[in-house]
Structure formats: structure tokens, C-alpha cells
């Protein structure tokens, strides 16, 4: 499940502003939270939560679930997340659904968790769409593996045009083409195009995946030049494993390949990300 979210990112999400607290209080709490100063953020978040700020409730949920600056209290964290979920706050809906699936802070209730993810996915929530695809890929329970349902949610995610959705859609369809070629091989080219589009939005995981594909010659014609190009971009984008791969290929490539890749890198410009309509 994809639940990572910075506090600053919540500034762009649906929120109920505090009614009595200083309007800048959440911004200050979010800065402390993202800087790891959880104890400093905590009193402000408590005050904002009292006045109905669902962003603050969500960050408190994370604090109590993970023991960040407070004593870990899973049931309290779950209740705080559920408060936001009850008001339709997207990050809280996703976290509450995941907690039901994992039995974290509450009794495990996979059916309810999946139902919450599904409702959010149908409402256009990108992370929920990706989570539903992962569920039907068998990530939670192999018994739930259903490639056709997985493809439905992957298409929803890809249609939003965000690199995360494009990459997940493309990579899982490539995995299907590799595992069940008689049924899904015809999806290979369109799936690869989705991964490439995500990579061209400077999305490091997609760039790294393309580096691996071209290095191994898996589902594509192997190419050291293409592999070096994508690993270099992934390294520049901050992918933690790309630098070692990049240096290995640079050492193993001839001058002609290195020069061609350098020219390609100099002319490359990232595609803009479309505006995310449902944070």
C-alpha cells in the first residue's frame, strides 16, 4: 500500500481549516513535522485537531501509529485516521483502509479495507486506484489475484497521467506479459510506453526500471546505451540504487557509447506533470 505523504503535501489536499487557531499554525506544525521535530509539532496539532482541522488529525494519526514524538498508541492513531476518513479526507481514507487490511490499531477487517479503497478509487483517488491494483495483483492475499480486475484499476490510474500511475500500470502489465505471454503479450508495447512516459516526467523508479530492462534485455532488445542513459537519469533523480549501476556501465562501455549517451542526456528535457486533481 502506498501511504507515504509529507506534511507539506497536505497543504494541497482537501482540508477543513482550524476555526480558532492561527491560520498559520498548521503550516508551522507541518514544517516541524517534515523536519522530524515531532515533539514541537505535537501541541499545535492537538489544538488544531480540537478545532476540526483534518490535516492535523491525520498527522496526529501518523504520530500515534508510528510513535513519532509520542508514545505509540495504535488504537488512538486508528481513531484519528478514521475521523478524517469519516469526512472523506483522502489521505485518511487510504490510511484507514490500510489499517483495516493490516489489523493495525483495530481488528483486521480486509473486506472493509478493500471496500474503502474501492470507494476512493472509484471517486478518482490515484493512490487508492494503485492500491486496488496491488490488491488484485495478490499483494495482500494471493487468493485475491485477479489480473482482469487489476487491469481495470491500472487503467484508471494511468488515465490520470501522473507518473506514479503510469509506472505502476506499465510495470505490472509488463510483468503479466512476461509471466503469461499467451494472454498478455500484446500489451507489452503500450505498457512499455507508459513506463517511458513516466520516466520522461523524471520519475526515478521508472527510469531505474528501464535501465534494468535494457541491461537484461527483458521484454526489450538489450542496449547498453539505453541502459546507461536511464540509469544516469535515475541517479540524477535521486534513486538510491542507480549510481552504482551507472558507474558500472560507464566503466564497461566504450567511448562511442559514452559519447552518444552524453549527447542524448544533454538534449533531454523532462515532460511536465499534469496537475493532480485529486490529491
C-alpha positions, 0 to 999 in steps of 0.5 A: 500500500502506498501511504507515504505523504509529507506534511507539506503535501497536505497543504494541497489536499482537501482540508477543513481549516482550524476555526480558532487557531492561527491560520498559520499554525498548521503550516508551522506544525507541518514544517516541524513535522517534515523536519522530524521535530515531532515533539514541537509539532505535537501541541499545535496539532492537538489544538488544531485537531480540537478545532476540526482541522483534518490535516492535523488529525491525520498527522496526529494519526501518523504520530500515534501509529508510528510513535513519532514524538509520542508514545505509540498508541495504535488504537488512538492513531486508528481513531484519528485516521478514521475521523478524517476518513469519516469526512472523506479526507483522502489521505485518511481514507487510504490510511484507514483502509490500510489499517483495516487490511493490516489489523493495525490499531483495530481488528483486521477487517480486509473486506472493509479495507478493500471496500474503502479503497474501492470507494476512493478509487472509484471517486478518482483517488490515484493512490487508492486506484494503485492500491486496488491494483496491488490488491488484485495483483495478490499483494495482500492475499494471493487468493485475491489475484485477479489480473482482469480486475487489476487491469481495470484499476491500472487503467484508471490510474494511468488515465490520470497521467501522473507518473506514479500511475503510469509506472505502476500500470506499465510495470505490472502489465509488463510483468503479466506479459512476461509471466503469461505471454499467451494472454498478455503479450500484446500489451507489452508495447503500450505498457512499455510506453507508459513506463517511458512516459513516466520516466520522461516526467523524471520519475526515478523508479521508472527510469531505474526500471528501464535501465534494468530492462535494457541491461537484461534485455527483458521484454526489450532488445538489450542496449547498453546505451539505453541502459546507461542513459536511464540509469544516469537519469535515475541517479540524477533523480535521486534513486538510491540504487542507480549510481552504482549501476551507472558507474558500472556501465560507464566503466564497461562501455566504450567511448562511442557509447559514452559519447552518444549517451552524453549527447542524448542526456544533454538534449533531454528535457523532462515532460511536465506533470499534469496537475493532480486533481485529486490529491 
